[in-house]
Every structure is written in C-alpha cells, then in structure tokens.
Amino acid sequence: MATVLFGSLCFGQQNENQEVEKTIRNLFLGMKNADTELVKSTFSDTAILQTITKNGLKNEELKDFLGSISKYSKNDLDERIVIDVIRTDGDLASVFTPYEFFFKGKFSHCGANSFQLVKQNGEWKIQYLIDTRRKDNCKEIK
C-alpha cells in the first residue's frame, strides 16, 4: 500500500513539474517565434518582471516586454535554458534556469532566470521573473 501511495505522489509531482516546465518552455518558444500571444499566455495578469543591473533593479512592464518581442521576426530571439530543479508546494512553484541568449543567431549575453509561478484556474502562470545578464563567464547551454 505504501508503495502505491508513494508512487502516486511521485507521479503527481512529476505531472506538476512537467506543467511548470511547459509554461516556461512556452515563454521561450513564443519569444523565438515572435508570438506575443503565446508569451502573454505564460504570465499572470499581475506579473512582475525585473533585471538585476549594475545600478540595481530594472523593472519592466509586461506590455513593454510583449511590445519589444513584437518588433522582431521568427528566430531573432533565441534564449537557451537549462532547468535543473523545479520546486512546488501547492499552487506555488520556483524554478532557476541558467541561460544563453542569441540575437539573430549571434551570442548576445548569458545569465540566470529565477521564476516564481502560481497555479491559477488549473494553469501554471509566471508571477515573478527576475534575471541577471552578462557577456562573460558564460557556460555553453546545449
């Protein structure tokens, strides 16, 4: 009985992790395809986007982020990520992803993203995204 219960819990956790990962992967697929509707669908209505800069934190409105994506063509924006661990507790998920960013096929910068997702109406949405950006000390993402 314990094996069946533990197996069910692990399977349920694996499904949750797959759904969280799907949301994050859809964000970057939408960016790569210049599909602002797909990108928008990954975020909650009250999402917060920030970047850590040399001068502190830079805030970006979701509408401005979507507007910047709409200016580009398919394959102009290519962010390659690695998802090592996804942590969930109920309707909260936390994900850390190192990345490399390519603009029109050329390396631009690297860093890490930290995502906080919430489950709303049965769907995982990005509530908070903060990232770092640099041009050196980058590890190749495959």
Secondary structure, DSSP 4 states (H G I P E B T S, - for coil): -HHHHHHHHHHHHHHHHHHHHHHHHHHHHHHHTT-HHHHHHTEEEEEEEEEEETTEEEEE-HHHHHHHHHTS-TTSEEEEE----EEEETTEEEEEEEEEEEETTEEEEEEEEEEEEEEETTEEEEEEEEEE-BSSSPPPP-
